[in-house]
Amino acid sequence: MILVRGQAFSVVEHPSDIPIHKITDHSGAVEEGVDLFLRDLIASDRSRATIKTYAFVLCAWLNFLGSRDKSWQRASLEELREYILFLRAADNPYRSRRRSSSPIPGSINARTGKPYLASGYKPSTINHRLSVIQSFYAFQRHVTRSKAFDEMLNEGRRNAHHNPLEPWPRRRRGLYRQRQPKRVPRAIPDQLWAEIFDSLQHDRDRAIICLLVSSGSRAQELLTMRGEDVDWGLQRVRLICKGTRAESWVAASPEFFRWLAAYLTKRSPLSADSPLWVTLRRPERPLGYTALRAIITRVNEKLETNVTAHDFRHTCALRLASDTNISLVDIQTHLRHQHITTTESYLVAHPDEVIKRLQAHRSGRSEPKPATPCWDYNAEDLDLLLGSGGRQ
């Protein structure tokens, strides 16, 4: 199955091969350099999603070089710079407005206060593509034992061996690295949360939303759950953590278990190794990311919002952070953060919430009134009228 077509290089899927995703030219020949790199990633236990992402990024890089009659072996720092400039100015095809009623990219949603994705490539996307390209050339240098690819490499992962007891050194950004604005986590307001929940039409969707906001699970962690990952007695669920793939048991809300029970009564019997979430249409199939996003999309279209699945994780974290009875370490364990500095980002107050609290504070306090101008008697006049003993 061809996943990208119409250019010099295409991403083709071969389910029975390793790797599954291959890059071929217009004649159908496989690009061996990329294929060997992807095989090395598989041997290094990278996830299937990572392999697919790397294949698409490298395919776009090869097509850019092809438009300039260059091969990846002959690419120089000049082509890399021009590619970064191209990404900074180009529109992301996935951000195109498919309908005239679609929100304008980059505009602010009136209900959530969140901006819609801009039409171009985000700085984080450009940095990710740069990292993939540089890791590809680092692999080629390692394989060929040649210094021909040194120009395409950066200085390596910065602060890879940083001592946590010492302050972070101030260092300049890597070559062509984009500035990434620091994002402030944003919670879903309680009123909007109630509207979102009321707009759901199926018990499965209600259970999913309750789990997202109570366990703080990521989308992929939720979608890979099986029947054995639910502990009804201790009211907890098991999640396979992103990246490390470590198993973690986390608490879930009683509401989740009630809606889960209602959902399971309407689907086929659940075994220990069967997927927990399946499609509503027959025949049942494991629920994928596209179907999960469709659930959120239906809610957004009905309520005119731009909520994402990850917003429920932020809501969970900010609700826990606002409870003085829950420690920061507890929040880190529940959210499965490797570093506590990641958890500390949820302790930052959102500017909108600060404004609301300060306005409520000022409206509840009476401001001191300015003093009213008044007159007083002159002391010398009183002495002349009453005498020096007349004043006490």
C-alpha positions in Angstrom: 0.0 0.0 0.0 1.4 3.4 -1.1 1.1 5.9 1.7 2.8 8.9 0.0 2.7 9.3 -3.7 3.0 11.9 -6.5 6.7 12.7 -5.8 10.1 11.2 -6.6 10.1 9.1 -3.4 7.1 7.3 -1.7 6.5 5.5 1.5 5.2 2.0 0.8 3.9 -0.4 3.4 4.9 -4.1 3.2 3.2 -5.9 6.2 5.4 -9.0 5.8 8.7 -7.3 5.6 11.2 -5.8 8.1 10.8 -2.8 8.2 7.2 -2.6 7.3 7.5 0.9 5.9 10.0 1.4 3.0 11.0 4.3 0.9 11.0 3.6 -2.9 11.8 5.8 -5.9 9.6 6.4 -9.0 10.8 3.0 -10.4 9.8 1.1 -7.2 13.4 0.5 -6.1 13.9 0.5 -2.3 16.2 3.2 -0.9 18.8 0.9 0.7 20.4 3.5 2.9 17.1 4.4 4.6 16.0 0.8 4.8 19.2 -0.2 6.7 18.7 2.7 9.1 15.1 1.7 9.8 16.2 -1.9 10.4 18.8 -0.6 12.9 16.1 1.3 14.7 14.0 -1.9 14.9 16.9 -3.8 16.3 17.3 -1.0 18.9 13.7 -1.7 20.1 12.1 1.5 18.8 8.4 1.4 18.6 6.5 0.8 15.3 5.1 4.4 15.5 8.6 5.8 15.7 9.7 3.7 12.7 6.8 5.0 10.7 7.4 8.6 11.7 11.1 8.4 10.7 10.2 6.9 7.4 7.9 9.8 6.5 10.4 12.4 7.7 13.2 10.9 5.6 10.9 10.6 2.6 10.1 14.3 2.8 13.9 15.0 3.1 14.7 12.9 0.0 11.9 14.6 -2.0 13.3 18.0 -1.1 16.8 17.0 -2.2 15.3 15.5 -5.4 13.7 18.8 -6.2 17.3 20.2 -6.2 18.8 17.3 -8.1 20.8 16.1 -5.1 21.1 12.7 -3.4 21.3 12.3 0.3 24.9 11.1 -0.1 25.8 14.5 -1.7 23.7 16.7 0.6 25.6 19.5 2.4 24.9 21.9 5.2 23.6 24.3 2.6 20.7 22.0 1.6 19.9 21.4 5.3 19.7 25.1 5.9 17.5 25.6 2.8 15.2 22.8 4.0 14.8 24.4 7.4 14.0 27.7 5.7 11.5 25.9 3.5 9.7 24.4 6.5 9.6 27.8 8.3 7.7 29.3 5.3 5.7 26.4 4.0 2.1 25.5 5.0 1.5 22.2 6.6 -0.8 20.2 4.4 -2.5 18.6 7.4 -3.6 22.1 8.6 -5.5 22.9 5.4 -9.1 23.9 5.8 -11.2 21.2 4.3 -14.5 23.1 4.7 -15.2 26.8 4.5 -16.8 26.6 8.0 -13.6 25.3 9.5 -11.8 27.6 12.0 -9.1 29.8 10.7 -5.7 28.3 11.5 -4.0 30.2 14.4 -7.3 31.8 15.6 -8.4 31.6 19.3 -11.4 29.5 20.3 -13.8 31.6 22.3 -14.9 28.8 24.6 -11.6 27.2 25.6 -9.2 30.2 25.0 -6.9 27.8 23.1 -5.5 28.7 19.7 -6.1 26.5 16.8 -3.1 25.0 15.1 -1.4 27.5 12.8 -1.1 26.7 9.1 2.7 26.3 9.1 5.0 23.9 10.8 5.4 24.2 14.5 9.0 24.8 15.9 8.8 21.5 17.6 8.0 19.8 14.3 10.9 21.4 12.6 13.3 20.4 15.5 12.0 16.8 15.3 12.7 16.6 11.6 16.1 18.0 12.1 16.8 15.4 14.8 15.7 12.6 12.5 17.9 13.8 9.7 20.9 14.2 11.9 20.4 10.8 13.5 20.2 9.3 10.0 23.6 10.8 9.0 25.1 9.8 12.3 24.2 6.2 11.5 25.6 6.5 8.0 28.9 7.9 9.4 29.0 5.0 11.9 28.4 2.4 9.1 30.7 3.8 6.5 33.4 5.0 8.9 33.6 8.1 6.8 33.9 11.7 7.8 32.0 12.8 4.8 28.8 13.2 6.8 30.3 15.1 9.7 29.1 18.4 8.3 25.4 17.3 8.7 25.8 16.5 12.4 25.3 18.6 15.4 27.1 18.6 18.8 25.2 15.6 20.1 22.5 15.6 22.7 23.1 18.6 25.0 23.6 18.0 28.7 23.4 14.2 28.2 25.5 13.7 31.3 24.3 16.6 33.4 24.8 16.3 37.2 21.4 17.0 38.8 23.2 18.6 41.8 24.7 21.3 39.6 22.9 24.2 37.8 22.0 23.8 34.2 24.7 25.5 32.0 23.7 28.3 29.6 24.5 27.1 26.1 23.5 28.3 22.7 20.9 26.4 20.7 22.1 23.8 18.3 22.5 24.6 14.6 19.2 25.5 13.0 17.3 24.6 16.2 14.1 26.7 16.5 13.0 28.5 19.7 10.1 26.6 21.3 7.7 28.7 23.4 7.0 27.4 26.8 3.4 26.2 27.0 1.4 26.7 30.1 -0.8 23.6 30.9 -4.5 24.4 30.6 -7.3 22.6 32.4 -10.8 22.1 31.1 -13.2 24.3 33.2 -15.8 22.4 35.3 -18.7 23.8 33.4 -17.2 22.9 30.0 -16.3 19.4 31.3 -20.0 18.9 32.3 -21.1 20.0 28.8 -18.5 17.6 27.2 -19.8 14.7 29.2 -23.4 15.5 28.5 -22.7 15.6 24.7 -21.4 12.0 24.6 -23.9 9.4 23.2 -22.4 6.0 24.2 -21.3 4.4 27.4 -18.0 3.5 25.9 -17.2 7.1 25.2 -18.3 8.1 28.7 -16.0 5.5 30.2 -13.1 6.7 28.0 -13.4 10.3 29.0 -13.7 9.4 32.7 -10.6 7.4 32.4 -8.7 10.1 30.6 -9.5 12.7 33.2 -9.1 10.5 36.3 -6.0 8.5 35.4 -4.2 11.1 33.2 -3.6 8.4 30.6 -2.2 9.2 27.2 -4.1 8.2 24.1 -1.8 5.4 23.2 -1.7 4.1 26.8 -5.5 4.0 26.8 -5.9 2.3 23.4 -3.5 -0.6 24.3 -5.4 -1.6 27.4 -6.7 -5.2 27.6 -9.2 -7.0 29.9 -6.5 -8.0 32.3 -5.5 -4.3 32.8 -8.6 -3.5 34.9 -8.5 -4.3 38.6 -12.2 -4.0 39.8 -11.4 -4.8 43.4 -8.8 -2.1 44.0 -10.4 0.4 41.5 -7.2 0.8 39.4 -6.0 0.2 35.9 -2.7 -0.8 34.4 -1.1 1.3 31.7 1.9 0.7 29.5 3.9 3.9 29.8 4.9 5.8 26.7 8.6 5.5 25.8 9.8 3.2 28.6 6.9 0.7 28.1 6.9 0.1 31.8 3.7 -1.2 33.4 2.1 1.1 36.0 -1.0 0.6 38.1 -2.8 3.9 38.6 -6.0 4.8 40.4 -9.2 5.4 38.4 -12.4 7.1 39.5 -15.6 5.2 40.6 -17.5 6.9 37.8 -15.1 5.3 35.3 -15.9 1.8 36.6 -19.6 2.5 36.6 -19.6 3.5 32.9 -17.2 0.7 32.0 -19.6 -1.8 33.5 -22.4 -0.3 31.4 -20.3 -0.5 28.3 -19.2 -4.1 28.8 -22.7 -5.3 29.0 -23.3 -4.2 25.4 -20.2 -5.6 23.8 -18.9 -9.1 23.3 -17.5 -11.0 26.3 -14.2 -9.6 27.5 -11.3 -12.0 28.0 -8.1 -11.3 29.8 -6.0 -10.7 26.6 -8.7 -9.1 24.4 -8.7 -5.4 23.7 -10.7 -3.4 26.2 -11.9 -0.8 23.7 -13.5 -1.9 20.5 -15.5 -0.2 17.8 -19.3 0.1 18.1 -19.9 -1.1 14.5 -19.9 -4.8 13.7 -17.6 -6.7 13.3 -15.8 -5.4 16.4 -12.3 -4.2 15.9 -9.8 -2.7 18.3 -10.3 1.0 18.7 -7.6 3.0 17.0 -6.3 6.5 17.4 -8.3 7.8 14.4 -11.5 6.5 16.0 -10.6 8.1 19.4 -9.9 11.4 17.7 -13.3 11.1 15.9 -15.0 10.9 19.4 -13.3 14.2 20.4 -14.0 15.8 17.0 -17.8 15.1 17.4 -17.7 16.8 20.7 -15.8 19.8 19.3 -18.2 20.2 16.4 -21.2 20.1 18.7 -19.9 22.5 21.4 -17.7 24.6 19.1 -14.6 23.9 21.0 -11.1 22.7 20.2 -10.4 20.2 23.0 -7.9 17.4 22.5 -7.4 14.1 24.2 -4.3 15.4 25.9 -6.3 18.3 27.5 -7.9 15.7 29.8 -4.4 14.7 31.0 -3.6 18.3 31.8 -6.9 18.6 33.6 -6.1 15.6 35.7 -2.7 17.0 36.6 -3.9 20.5 37.5 -6.8 19.1 39.6 -4.3 17.1 41.6 -1.8 20.0 41.9 -4.5 22.2 43.4 -5.2 19.7 46.2 -3.0 20.4 49.2 -3.4 16.9 50.5 -1.6 15.4 47.5 2.2 15.7 47.3 4.2 16.5 44.2 5.7 13.0 44.3 2.3 11.5 44.3 1.4 13.5 41.2 4.6 12.4 39.5 3.9 8.8 40.2 0.3 9.0 39.0 1.2 10.8 35.8 4.2 8.5 35.3 6.8 11.3 34.7 10.4 10.2 34.7 11.6 13.5 36.1 10.0 15.6 38.8 10.8 18.8 36.8 8.1 17.7 34.3 5.6 17.5 37.1 6.6 20.9 38.5 5.3 22.5 35.3 1.8 21.9 36.6 2.5 24.1 39.6 2.6 27.2 37.5 -0.6 29.2 37.7 -2.3 29.9 34.4 -2.5 33.6 33.6 -6.3 33.5 33.0 -6.9 31.9 36.4 -4.7 34.4 38.1 -6.7 37.3 36.6 -9.9 35.7 37.8 -8.7 35.2 41.3 -7.3 38.8 41.6 -10.5 40.2 40.2 -12.5 38.2 42.8 -10.1 39.4 45.5 -10.5 43.0 44.6 -14.3 42.8 44.3 -14.5 41.4 47.8 -12.4 44.1 49.5 -13.5 47.7 50.0 -10.8 50.0 48.8 -9.9 52.9 51.1 -11.8 56.1 50.1 -9.7 59.2 49.4 -9.7 61.7 52.2 -12.3 64.5 51.9 -10.8 68.0 52.0 -11.8 70.0 55.1 -10.8 73.2 57.0 -9.6 73.8 60.5 -9.3 76.7 62.9 -6.1 78.7 63.0 -4.4 78.4 66.4 -3.5 82.1 66.6 -7.1 83.2 66.0 -8.3 80.9 68.8 -5.8 82.4 71.2 -6.9 85.9 70.3 -10.5 85.0 70.8 -10.4 82.8 73.9 -7.1 83.6 75.4 -4.1 81.3 75.8 -6.0 79.4 78.6 -9.1 78.9 76.6 -7.6 76.1 74.6 -7.1 72.8 76.3 
